[in-house]
Structure formats: structure tokens, C-alpha cells
Amino acid sequence: MRPARALPVLAALVVAGFAIFGWSWHGAKHARYVPLQVPWVISGGLAGLALIGLSMVSWHIYLCRSDDADHRAEWDAFTREAIDVLADR
């Protein structure tokens, strides 16, 4: 199995997405009127949601590709071993 260098970066992006949610809530909390809160909630909510979604999808793709590479490596090792056994006959 290869070292997972991308996972800490993607985990940090998920945390950053939740931090954007917190920043958005903090900005909306200090606005007195609802029409002044809406831009905070929409911009921060959409940006946070987009960052979390992008990070989680990238994480899933990375894990699927890593599992697929491990599976292909095992299959190649099995194939080489079978060829060696048949060559020794």
C-alpha cells in the first residue's frame, strides 16, 4: 500500500469548509436585520458546502483508485506466479 499523502490535505480542506460555515454564522450573527444576514449565510454556506463536497468526492476518488491499484498489483503478482509455475513444467 502506498503512503496516503493526499488524505491529510483533503481532511484539512474538509475542516476548512466547516470553518467557513463557522465564519458565515459568526458574520450573520452580528448583522441585526435578516436582509443583512442572508448574504453571509448564502455565500458562506455555499462556499463551505462546495469545499466540503469537493474534498469528500476527491477523497472517495483517491481511495477508490488506491484500492484499484492494490487490486491490480495483487492480480499481476498472481499472474506472474502462475506463469512461473507453468514455465517450470
Secondary structure as GFF3:
##gff-version 3
##sequence-region A 1 89
A	DSSP	alpha_helix	6	29	.	.	.	ID=ss1
A	DSSP	alpha_helix	34	87	.	.	.	ID=ss2
###
